[in-house]
Amino acid sequence: MKHYTTLLAFGLVLAAAPALADTLPMSWTPPSGMTPGPIEATSAHLWTGPDGASAMIETGGLTPGNAVTMWFVAIQNPEDCAANPCTPVEAMGMADQMNTVATNGGGAVVGADGRVRISAFLPTGNVAGNFYDTAFTDPETSEYHLVVHDHGPLLPELAADQLSSFRGGCTADSVPPFYPESSRTDGEGGPNTCVSRQVALFVPSHLRTN
């Protein structure tokens, strides 16, 4: 399998990776309210092959007791993006052009230390829970966004949805306006505010400029 190096949001470029995984930091995203940049003592890993893509994140800086999900976003036509890496609007708001696949990669409740660990495998073919009418056909040339999505405090009556859907436990206003309608109906809503707090961006080698 091929191992990607990570190009973090906002221009932090990391050195080429060996065959085994490096320890690479996640990055805060603008909606989080935190200053964009790398988060210490965190890591994101991605491996790809003809059968799909595997990812693992270990991250911190989150609110203890909150429910979070990891979103596996694969942009299969990244060369069509105006920016490098692709912007969220390109990845999620122009899915037909970018041939995007976006699906839940798992969920967890943040521990007392503010940390979570989530692993996922995205197989080729039709993807269960994909926001778009697309199939995952190009695992080795896609750009990947691994997004940590915070659903707010765990609500016992909505816990299952908070850990397995995009809107679980949150208001409709929490969903960015350029996201597809399928994201607004993915999970039972609630009183919390969902925020995508962290991201790791993996850009294929033929598109790296640094």
Residue pairs with C-beta under 8 A, 6 or more apart in sequence:
1 47
1 48
1 49
1 54
2 47
2 48
2 49
2 140
3 17
3 18
3 19
3 20
3 21
3 45
3 46
3 47
4 17
4 46
4 47
4 48
4 144
4 202
4 203
4 204
4 205
5 14
5 15
5 16
5 17
5 22
5 24
5 202
5 205
6 14
6 22
6 24
6 44
6 46
6 200
6 201
6 202
7 13
7 14
7 85
7 201
7 202
7 203
7 208
7 210
8 14
8 24
8 25
8 26
8 27
8 38
8 200
8 201
9 27
9 29
9 36
9 85
9 199
9 200
9 201
10 27
10 36
10 37
11 210
12 27
12 37
12 38
13 208
13 210
14 22
14 24
21 43
21 45
21 47
21 56
22 43
22 45
23 43
24 43
24 44
24 45
24 200
25 38
25 39
25 40
25 41
25 42
25 43
25 44
26 38
26 39
26 42
26 43
26 44
26 57
26 59
26 148
26 198
26 199
26 200
27 36
27 37
27 38
27 39
27 198
27 199
27 200
27 201
28 34
28 35
28 36
28 37
28 39
28 61
28 197
28 198
29 36
29 147
29 196
29 197
29 198
29 199
30 36
31 176
31 195
31 196
31 197
32 195
32 196
32 197
32 198
33 195
34 61
34 197
39 59
39 60
39 61
39 198
41 60
42 57
42 58
42 59
42 60
42 61
42 198
43 56
43 57
43 58
43 59
44 55
44 56
44 57
44 59
44 146
44 200
44 202
45 55
45 56
45 57
46 53
46 54
46 55
46 144
46 146
46 200
46 202
47 53
47 54
47 55
48 54
48 139
48 140
48 142
49 139
49 140
50 124
50 139
50 140
51 123
51 124
51 139
52 121
52 122
52 123
52 124
52 136
52 139
53 72
53 74
53 121
53 122
53 139
53 142
53 144
54 119
54 120
54 121
54 122
55 70
55 72
55 105
55 119
55 120
55 121
55 122
55 144
55 146
56 117
56 118
56 119
56 120
57 70
57 116
57 117
57 118
57 119
57 146
57 148
57 200
58 115
58 116
58 117
59 115
59 116
59 117
59 148
59 198
60 113
60 114
60 115
60 116
61 114
61 198
62 68
62 110
62 114
62 115
62 116
62 148
62 150
62 197
63 110
63 114
63 150
63 153
64 110
64 111
64 112
64 113
64 114
65 109
65 110
65 153
65 154
66 109
66 110
66 150
66 151
66 152
66 153
66 154
67 107
67 108
67 109
67 110
67 150
67 151
67 152
67 153
67 154
67 159
67 162
67 163
67 168
67 169
68 107
68 108
68 109
68 110
68 116
68 118
68 148
68 149
68 150
68 151
68 197
69 104
69 105
69 106
69 107
69 148
69 149
69 151
69 162
69 163
69 164
69 165
69 166
69 168
70 104
70 105
70 106
70 107
70 118
70 120
70 146
70 147
70 148
70 149
71 102
71 103
71 104
71 105
71 145
71 146
71 147
71 149
71 166
71 196
72 101
72 102
72 103
72 104
72 105
72 120
72 122
72 144
72 146
73 91
73 92
73 100
73 101
73 102
73 144
73 145
73 146
73 147
74 100
74 101
74 102
74 122
74 136
74 138
74 139
74 142
74 143
74 144
75 81
75 86
75 90
75 91
75 98
75 99
75 100
75 142
75 143
75 144
75 145
76 98
76 99
76 100
76 101
76 134
76 136
76 137
76 138
76 141
76 142
77 97
77 98
77 99
78 84
78 85
78 86
78 98
78 141
78 142
78 143
78 203
78 204
78 207
79 207
80 97
80 98
81 87
81 90
81 91
81 98
81 143
82 90
83 90
84 203
84 207
84 208
84 209
85 143
85 145
85 201
85 203
86 98
86 143
86 145
88 145
88 176
88 178
89 178
90 98
91 98
91 100
91 102
91 143
91 145
92 100
92 102
92 131
92 176
92 178
92 179
92 180
93 178
93 179
94 100
95 102
95 131
95 132
95 134
95 180
96 132
99 134
99 138
100 131
100 132
100 134
101 122
101 127
101 130
101 132
101 134
101 135
101 136
102 130
102 131
102 132
103 122
103 127
103 128
103 129
103 130
103 131
104 129
104 164
104 165
104 166
105 118
105 120
105 122
105 146
106 118
106 119
106 120
107 118
107 162
107 163
107 164
108 116
108 117
108 118
108 163
109 116
109 154
109 163
110 116
116 148
122 136
122 139
123 136
124 135
124 136
124 137
124 139
125 135
125 136
125 137
126 135
126 136
127 134
127 135
127 136
129 186
130 136
131 166
131 179
131 180
131 182
131 183
131 186
132 180
132 182
140 204
141 204
141 206
142 204
143 201
143 202
143 203
143 204
143 207
144 201
144 202
145 199
145 200
145 201
145 202
146 199
146 200
146 202
147 196
147 198
147 199
148 196
148 197
148 198
148 199
149 166
149 194
149 195
149 196
149 197
150 194
150 195
150 196
150 197
151 162
151 163
151 168
151 169
151 170
151 192
151 194
152 162
152 169
152 170
152 192
152 193
152 194
153 192
154 162
155 162
155 169
155 190
155 191
155 192
158 168
158 169
158 188
158 190
160 168
161 167
161 168
161 169
161 187
161 188
162 168
162 169
162 187
162 190
164 187
165 186
165 187
165 188
166 175
166 183
166 186
166 187
166 194
167 174
167 175
167 183
167 184
167 185
167 186
167 187
167 188
167 189
167 194
168 186
168 187
168 188
168 189
168 190
169 187
169 188
169 189
169 190
169 191
169 192
169 194
170 189
170 190
170 191
170 192
170 193
170 194
171 189
171 190
171 191
171 192
171 193
171 194
172 184
172 189
173 193
174 192
174 193
174 194
174 195
175 183
175 184
175 194
